[in-house]
Amino acid sequence: MQKINRRQMIQLLGAGAASVYLGGCTTNAKRSPSGGPAWIDRLGPVDRTLGDVAPLDFTGDKPSLAHQILWNKAAFITKQGGLPSTVEDAEVVIVGGGMSGLLAAYNLRDLRPVVLDQAERLGGNSRAESWRGLDYSLATAYFTIPDAGSEIDVFFKELGIDKVMRAREVNDPVFIDGVRYDDIWNKGTNAKSRPQFRKLKKLFLDTLAGTNGARYPELPYDNDDDRRYTEKLDRVSFKDYIEAHLKARLHPHVEAVVEYYFWSACASSSTEISAAAGLNFFAADFGAIAVTPGGNAAIAERILLELSKTMPAERFRVSSLVFDVRYEKDRVLVSYWNGERIKTLRARAVVMC
């Protein structure tokens, strides 16, 4: 798979994706509700183990362990008695089992890579749960429909995603102070907010299409001109950028919509997001949007199902926090904590996802 930019990545993953670079035997093991081997129930992107009463567990990120190890790595290694002298050999190790890592594994599946992820399940930001047969997303929930015949379009058809995805047919409603507003980018919330919503909609559509002097900030950029343009946008916040475009302060309802978006997508305010990153996210959402049952976890699960046909469960290691990656001669040593002890893999190549 070629190196792809973030606009293409959004077509595949939705917001919040990383950049991507760059055989066992199928058994007669018990099949899971996903249609694959039972181990996918245990560590796949969609939790299909919930009973009629869901447990009251927190299913989000748990950064405390990573902080304890990475903020004082030397002390942690000493406490565990040092790095192990015995290592396991692998052709390729993939650090990160989110969508990027699973895609890397899919494209490198002939090499039977080992995939390591610190979470209890694979999928990263593409995670979901299934309760009484209803699949619902816990994180990234939608993606931009890929161009017909594009690399991502072909990939979706390989996985059968085109058969289960559904295109957005109406604009999403917005609730502000308990009041529901439909089609805000055309109708606004009232007469005063309507001009700003409409003007910003045009800006974002022009940015996405590259029309009327607007440009989409490609990340990563591939040439000096794109670099200069992106760096210029990186020096101003997204809020300041759109207020300069409007030549006015944001209407409170416009500001609320923008803030809701960035707090949910980036866990930060539009005053903390640069115009480059902000346009890269926000404008992409004005393209043709599609969703699958369970959100983007459905895509991650289908990738894993394909991988399970040639790769056994032991190649996918969850609860495995990588804390040290270093070169040694012509190999790369990858050390990780599996909750009980430090283990080290010696690989010919490592893909950081």
VMD Tcl script that draws the C-alpha trace (Angstrom):
set ca {
  {0.00 0.00 0.00}
  {1.35 3.40 -0.88}
  {1.95 6.21 1.59}
  {-1.35 8.11 1.77}
  {-2.26 11.54 3.08}
  {-4.73 12.33 5.81}
  {-7.60 13.21 3.48}
  {-7.35 9.70 2.01}
  {-6.96 8.31 5.51}
  {-10.20 9.97 6.61}
  {-11.90 8.13 3.77}
  {-10.71 4.94 5.37}
  {-10.64 5.62 9.08}
  {-12.58 8.75 9.95}
  {-11.14 11.46 12.15}
  {-8.21 10.77 14.46}
  {-6.18 8.43 12.31}
  {-2.42 7.99 12.11}
  {-0.39 7.86 8.90}
  {0.38 4.39 7.53}
  {3.65 3.37 5.83}
  {4.50 0.97 4.46}
  {1.08 -17.99 7.31}
  {-0.60 -20.14 9.83}
  {-3.47 -22.49 9.06}
  {-7.21 -22.00 9.49}
  {-8.52 -24.32 12.19}
  {-11.88 -25.81 13.03}
  {-12.03 -23.82 16.27}
  {-15.35 -22.53 17.57}
  {-16.63 -19.60 15.53}
  {-17.56 -16.27 17.11}
  {-20.65 -14.11 16.47}
  {-18.42 -12.10 14.12}
  {-18.06 -15.16 11.91}
  {-14.41 -15.74 12.73}
  {-12.53 -17.80 15.32}
  {-13.58 -17.47 18.96}
  {-10.43 -15.57 19.95}
  {-11.72 -12.55 18.06}
  {-14.45 -12.31 20.72}
  {-11.75 -11.90 23.34}
  {-9.50 -9.34 21.71}
  {-11.19 -8.04 18.56}
  {-12.34 -4.44 17.95}
  {-16.00 -5.30 18.67}
  {-16.74 -6.66 22.14}
  {-19.27 -9.40 21.45}
  {-19.08 -10.93 24.92}
  {-21.61 -8.67 26.67}
  {-24.53 -10.38 28.38}
  {-28.05 -9.02 28.75}
  {-26.77 -6.78 31.54}
  {-23.63 -4.94 30.50}
  {-20.88 -4.66 33.15}
  {-20.26 -1.27 34.71}
  {-16.70 -1.12 33.42}
  {-14.80 1.84 32.00}
  {-13.90 1.01 28.40}
  {-11.87 4.06 27.43}
  {-8.13 4.67 27.42}
  {-6.21 3.80 30.57}
  {-3.02 5.86 30.44}
  {-1.87 5.41 34.05}
  {0.21 2.27 33.41}
  {1.96 3.82 30.41}
  {2.73 6.92 32.46}
  {4.17 4.86 35.31}
  {6.52 3.04 32.94}
  {7.47 5.67 30.38}
  {7.98 8.56 32.78}
  {10.65 6.59 34.64}
  {11.64 3.81 32.28}
  {15.07 3.16 33.80}
  {13.61 2.62 37.27}
  {10.93 0.32 35.88}
  {13.49 -1.83 34.05}
  {15.65 -2.02 37.17}
  {12.67 -2.99 39.32}
  {11.87 -5.86 36.93}
  {15.45 -7.15 37.03}
  {16.57 -5.67 33.72}
  {15.70 -6.50 30.15}
  {15.41 -10.25 29.42}
  {18.42 -12.06 28.00}
  {16.19 -14.44 26.06}
  {14.45 -12.92 23.05}
  {11.88 -14.14 20.55}
  {12.62 -13.73 16.86}
  {10.09 -12.28 14.41}
  {10.28 -11.10 10.83}
  {8.20 -7.97 11.48}
  {6.79 -6.38 14.64}
  {3.96 -3.86 14.46}
  {3.67 -1.53 17.42}
  {0.04 -0.47 17.77}
  {-3.04 -2.55 17.04}
  {-5.40 0.23 16.00}
  {-6.61 0.73 12.45}
  {-3.13 1.72 11.27}
  {-1.55 -1.36 12.84}
  {-4.19 -3.72 11.50}
  {-3.83 -2.21 8.03}
  {-0.07 -2.65 8.23}
  {-0.56 -6.27 9.29}
  {-2.98 -6.81 6.41}
  {-0.50 -5.51 3.87}
  {2.37 -7.46 5.44}
  {0.36 -10.61 6.24}
  {2.65 -12.84 4.16}
  {5.38 -12.06 6.72}
  {3.12 -13.09 9.66}
  {3.92 -10.00 11.76}
  {3.50 -9.82 15.52}
  {1.08 -7.02 16.49}
  {1.47 -5.44 19.94}
  {-1.06 -3.14 21.60}
  {-1.26 -1.85 25.16}
  {-5.09 -1.96 25.27}
  {-7.11 -5.02 26.20}
  {-8.58 -5.13 22.68}
  {-7.40 -4.34 19.20}
  {-8.92 -1.49 17.23}
  {-7.53 1.62 18.92}
  {-9.96 4.44 18.18}
  {-12.04 2.04 16.09}
  {-13.76 0.17 18.89}
  {-17.34 -0.94 19.45}
  {-19.59 -3.12 21.57}
  {-22.42 -5.44 20.62}
  {-25.39 -5.74 22.96}
  {-28.24 -8.10 22.10}
  {-27.10 -8.09 18.49}
  {-26.90 -4.29 18.24}
  {-23.43 -3.05 17.26}
  {-22.60 0.50 18.39}
  {-19.43 2.53 18.16}
  {-17.37 3.63 21.16}
  {-15.12 5.98 19.18}
  {-14.67 6.78 15.47}
  {-18.07 6.24 13.92}
  {-17.97 7.35 10.28}
  {-15.75 7.95 7.25}
  {-15.71 9.85 3.98}
  {-16.92 7.75 1.05}
  {-13.87 6.96 -1.13}
  {-13.72 7.92 -4.78}
  {-14.89 5.18 -7.15}
  {-11.98 3.07 -8.33}
  {-9.55 4.51 -5.76}
  {-7.23 2.30 -3.76}
  {-9.45 2.61 -0.70}
  {-12.59 1.89 -2.71}
  {-11.00 -1.33 -4.00}
  {-9.93 -2.23 -0.46}
  {-13.45 -1.71 0.89}
  {-14.81 -4.02 -1.77}
  {-12.22 -6.66 -0.85}
  {-13.57 -6.59 2.71}
  {-17.22 -6.25 1.71}
  {-17.54 -2.89 3.45}
  {-19.39 -1.51 0.43}
  {-22.19 -3.99 1.16}
  {-22.80 -2.82 4.74}
  {-22.00 0.90 4.70}
  {-24.78 3.46 4.48}
  {-24.38 6.97 3.14}
  {-25.53 9.95 5.20}
  {-28.74 11.24 3.64}
  {-29.57 14.16 5.93}
  {-27.53 16.66 7.92}
  {-26.98 15.77 11.55}
  {-29.12 17.62 14.10}
  {-27.46 19.73 16.79}
  {-28.69 20.32 20.33}
  {-27.82 23.63 21.99}
  {-29.19 24.44 25.44}
  {-31.71 21.63 25.10}
  {-33.10 22.84 21.76}
  {-32.74 20.72 18.62}
  {-31.70 22.43 15.40}
  {-31.80 20.70 12.01}
  {-29.76 21.63 8.95}
  {-27.85 24.37 10.78}
  {-25.33 24.93 7.97}
  {-28.15 26.13 5.73}
  {-30.80 27.37 8.15}
  {-28.69 28.40 11.12}
  {-30.27 28.45 14.56}
  {-31.81 31.91 14.13}
  {-31.61 34.91 11.80}
  {-28.43 36.22 13.42}
  {-26.45 32.97 13.24}
  {-27.62 31.95 9.76}
  {-25.17 34.15 7.74}
  {-22.16 32.84 9.68}
  {-23.18 29.19 9.34}
  {-23.70 29.62 5.60}
  {-20.46 31.50 5.05}
  {-18.47 28.89 6.97}
  {-20.16 26.07 5.08}
  {-19.00 27.64 1.82}
  {-15.48 28.03 3.21}
  {-15.30 24.36 4.21}
  {-16.75 23.13 0.91}
  {-14.31 25.33 -1.03}
  {-11.45 24.08 1.14}
  {-12.34 20.46 0.51}
  {-12.72 21.01 -3.24}
  {-9.82 23.46 -3.62}
  {-12.05 26.09 -5.25}
  {-12.43 29.87 -5.00}
  {-8.88 30.29 -3.76}
  {-9.28 27.89 -0.83}
  {-6.88 24.97 -0.29}
  {-7.08 21.82 1.75}
  {-4.03 21.46 4.02}
  {-2.63 18.07 3.14}
  {-1.06 16.20 6.04}
  {1.56 15.02 5.53}
  {2.58 17.47 2.81}
  {4.60 16.28 -0.17}
  {6.18 19.47 -1.52}
  {7.60 22.80 -0.37}
  {4.57 24.78 -1.46}
  {2.23 22.62 0.63}
  {4.69 22.83 3.51}
  {4.76 26.63 3.47}
  {0.96 26.78 3.25}
  {0.52 24.34 6.12}
  {3.11 26.06 8.30}
  {1.36 29.40 7.74}
  {-1.95 27.88 8.91}
  {-0.14 26.25 11.81}
  {0.71 29.69 13.26}
  {-2.92 30.63 13.92}
  {-5.67 28.88 15.85}
  {-8.68 27.48 14.06}
  {-10.99 29.88 15.91}
  {-8.91 32.91 14.95}
  {-8.78 31.71 11.35}
  {-12.54 31.39 10.91}
  {-13.20 34.66 12.77}
  {-10.78 36.39 10.38}
  {-12.67 34.83 7.47}
  {-16.00 36.03 8.89}
  {-14.52 39.40 9.89}
  {-16.51 39.08 13.10}
  {-16.56 37.25 16.39}
  {-18.33 33.92 16.30}
  {-22.02 33.90 17.08}
  {-22.48 31.97 20.37}
  {-24.29 29.13 18.57}
  {-21.60 28.88 15.88}
  {-18.96 28.86 18.59}
  {-20.85 26.12 20.47}
  {-20.98 23.88 17.40}
  {-17.29 24.39 16.67}
  {-16.31 23.76 20.28}
  {-18.46 20.64 20.57}
  {-16.78 19.27 17.48}
  {-13.21 19.79 18.61}
  {-13.75 18.67 22.17}
  {-15.28 15.42 20.88}
  {-12.79 14.90 18.03}
  {-9.56 16.23 19.55}
  {-10.24 16.63 23.29}
  {-9.35 20.30 23.04}
  {-10.74 23.71 22.21}
  {-10.71 25.37 18.79}
  {-8.39 27.93 20.39}
  {-5.80 25.14 20.91}
  {-6.14 23.55 17.46}
  {-4.21 25.16 14.63}
  {-5.99 26.26 11.47}
  {-4.05 23.59 9.56}
  {-5.27 20.74 11.76}
  {-8.71 22.28 12.18}
  {-9.38 22.62 8.47}
  {-7.92 19.18 7.86}
  {-10.54 17.72 10.22}
  {-13.54 19.98 9.84}
  {-13.58 20.43 6.06}
  {-13.32 16.69 5.50}
  {-16.61 16.23 7.35}
  {-18.35 18.21 4.61}
  {-17.67 15.41 2.12}
  {-19.90 12.41 1.45}
  {-20.11 10.57 4.78}
  {-20.90 6.90 5.39}
  {-21.30 4.71 8.46}
  {-21.29 0.98 9.14}
  {-22.95 -0.92 12.03}
  {-20.58 -0.44 14.95}
  {-18.85 2.49 13.28}
  {-15.29 2.11 12.05}
  {-14.83 -0.88 14.36}
  {-16.71 -2.87 11.71}
  {-13.88 -2.12 9.27}
  {-11.21 -3.03 11.82}
  {-13.04 -6.26 12.65}
  {-13.25 -7.26 8.99}
  {-9.52 -6.65 8.58}
  {-8.88 -8.87 11.60}
  {-11.22 -11.56 10.24}
  {-9.20 -11.63 7.02}
  {-5.96 -11.80 8.98}
  {-7.31 -14.67 11.11}
  {-7.45 -16.85 7.99}
  {-3.65 -17.03 7.83}
  {-2.45 -15.70 11.21}
  {-3.10 -17.38 14.58}
  {-4.22 -15.57 17.72}
  {-0.73 -15.60 19.25}
  {0.45 -13.12 16.63}
  {-1.93 -10.51 18.11}
  {-0.85 -9.54 21.62}
  {-3.04 -7.19 23.60}
  {-2.25 -5.78 27.06}
  {1.31 -5.51 25.73}
  {2.76 -2.06 26.36}
  {5.84 -1.37 24.24}
  {8.26 0.83 26.17}
  {11.61 0.34 24.46}
  {12.62 0.05 20.79}
  {16.30 0.03 19.85}
  {18.67 -1.08 17.08}
  {21.18 -3.85 17.69}
  {23.42 -4.63 14.73}
  {21.05 -5.43 11.86}
  {17.99 -6.14 14.02}
  {15.52 -4.13 16.11}
  {14.76 -5.09 19.71}
  {11.24 -4.37 20.91}
  {10.61 -4.72 24.64}
  {7.12 -4.72 26.12}
  {5.36 -5.31 29.42}
  {2.55 -7.88 29.31}
  {1.26 -7.19 32.80}
  {3.43 -9.89 34.37}
  {6.93 -9.57 32.95}
  {9.08 -7.88 30.34}
  {9.39 -9.69 27.02}
  {11.57 -8.79 24.04}
  {11.13 -9.44 20.34}
  {14.03 -9.30 17.88}
  {12.79 -8.29 14.44}
  {14.15 -7.54 11.00}
  {11.80 -4.55 10.79}
  {9.40 -2.63 13.01}
  {6.35 -0.64 11.91}
  {5.37 2.09 14.39}
  {1.63 2.68 14.27}
}
mol new
graphics top color blue
foreach p $ca { graphics top sphere $p radius 0.5 }
foreach p [lrange $ca 0 end-1] q [lrange $ca 1 end] { graphics top cylinder $p $q radius 0.2 }
display resetview
